[in-house]
Structures are given as structure tokens and as C-alpha cells.
Amino acid sequence: MADVHSKEIRSKNMAAIKGRNTKPEMIVRKFLHANGYRYKLHDKSLPGKPDIVLPKYRTVIFINGCFWHGHKNCKYFVVPKTRTDWWMNKINGNIDNDTKATKALRKDAWKIITIWECNLKPAKAEKTLNALLNKLS
């Protein structure tokens, strides 16, 4: 099946996708800040460069995009119909990197919280963010 966009449009769309300061990430950051938590962002000294680091609580938070991190059984993770092998190698590489980072952080006694993009959609965001507060307290 052919892509619905031209090669140029697809390239432009993919290039516009951000790796930092994404909408889901901003939702969590604003929520944490409003609730009195202070944090560091994208700490390169830690495995996996966690999106949010709460040193006081020795906790890291990864906010994963459902597509990019291969969220199983999620409607937002759809295997691309074009260049499927290339995309699955990319996504599986991300999953492998997530696993390695998690193991290294656990070994160093960090608490790890992963929040999926789909759980920050309007219907689930409040429940997800309240659960996050419970995990931190």
C-alpha cells in the first residue's frame, strides 16, 4: 500500500516531530510544578536521558510516545504499512534502549515511572496524574 503523502510531505511531517518539550511532557511538567515538585529535565548523565528527574525523590519519569516506543495493545501504536521493516527496527531499537536504561537506573537505585502518551489524553489525564502523585508521595 502506498503512502497517502508524497515523499517530500512525509519527510517534512516526520522532521517536525519533537523529541523534547512534547505536549504530553508539558502536561506532566506543569502538573508537577503546580503541585510543588521541582525537577531537572533530560539529564544526560543518567541512562536513557529521562524526561523528568526528581533528585530529591531519586525518581525519574519517562513520558513515552505510544508510536515511538511500541506501546503494546494501544490504538496509537500502528505498524506502518510502508517501510515496515525499517520502522520496526527503529521502534524495536527504542524498546531495547528503554529496557537497557531501566535496568541501569534500577541497578543504581532509581525509582522509575513511565507514563504513556495515551494516558495523558483528556479522558485519562486526571486519573494518570493523580496516580503519579500517589507514586511520588
N, C-alpha and C positions, 0 to 999 in steps of 0.2 A: 504494500500500500504506500502510495506517495505521500509526502508531507503536504499539509494544506497550505504551507507558506513557501515562498521562494527561498532559495539558499541564502540570499542576502538578508531577507527579513528574519529568517530563523536565526542567523548569526547575530543580527542586531538585538533580537529578543534575548538570546542567551547571554550576550555580553552585558546586558543591563541588569542581570541578576546579581544582587549584592551578597557578599559573604559575611558582612558585619552590619550592625545597626539595622537589621531587618525589622519589619513590623512586629513579628512575634517577640523578638528580642526586646524591642522598645516597650511592649506591653508589660513584660516581666520586670524590666528595669524601673519603669515608672511606678509600678505596684510596690516593688521592694523599697524604693526610695520614699514613697508616701507612707510606708509602714515603719520608717526609721532605720532601715538597713542601709549600710554603706558598703560599697564593694569596689573591686577592681575589674577592669574589662580586658578580655583577650590576653591573659598573662602568658607571654611567650616562654617564660621559664618553666611552665608546667606542661606535662604531656597533653597533647591534644588542643592546646590553647583554649581553655574553657571560655565560654561566652561571658560568664559572670563568676567571679571569685570572691567569696566571703571569708577572708583570712581569720577573722575573729571566731568564726564557727567552724573553721577548717573544712569548708564546704565549697564545692564547685557546682555550677549549673551549666548544663549543655542544653541549648534550645535547638532542636533538630528539625530541619525541614523534612517533611514526610517523603517527598520525592528523592531528595539528595541522599538521604540516609536509609532508604529502602524500608520504610515503616510497614511491617507485615500486616495484612488484613485491613489496610487503611484505604479509603476511597481516593485519597490524594496521591497515593503511590500507584501509578500506572506504568507498566513496562512500555517504553516507546516502541512504536511499530516500525520506525526506521532506525537504521544503525543500531539495532538491538544489542548485538554483541559488544559494541563499543560502550554503549550506555551501561550495560550490566557490569562490564569490567570496572567502569568508573564508580558506580554505586556500590559494588561489592568491595572495591578498594576503600571507599569511605567507611563501610561497615567494619572492615578489618582494622582500619586506623582507629575507629571508635573503640573497638574491643581492646586493642593494644594500650590506648590511652587510659581506659578504665582500669585495666589490670595494673598499670604503673601507678596510677593515682591511689588505688586501694592499697597497694603494697606500701605506699608512703603515708598511709592512714588518713587519706582524704575521704570525706563523705561526698558521694556523687549523686546528683539529682539530674535526671534527664526529662525535659519537657518537650513533647511533640507539638509541632505546628498545629495539627488538627485539634488538639486540646485547648488551644487558645482562640479558636473560632468563637463568635459571640454566644452560641448555645452552651458551650462548655467552659468558657474562660473563668467565670466566677468560681466555679467548683474547683478547677485546676489551681487557681491562685490561692484559694483558701487552703487547699491541700498542701501547697508549697509552704505556707505559713506554719502549718502544723508540723511539717518535717523540720523546719528551722527552729522551732521552739522546744 
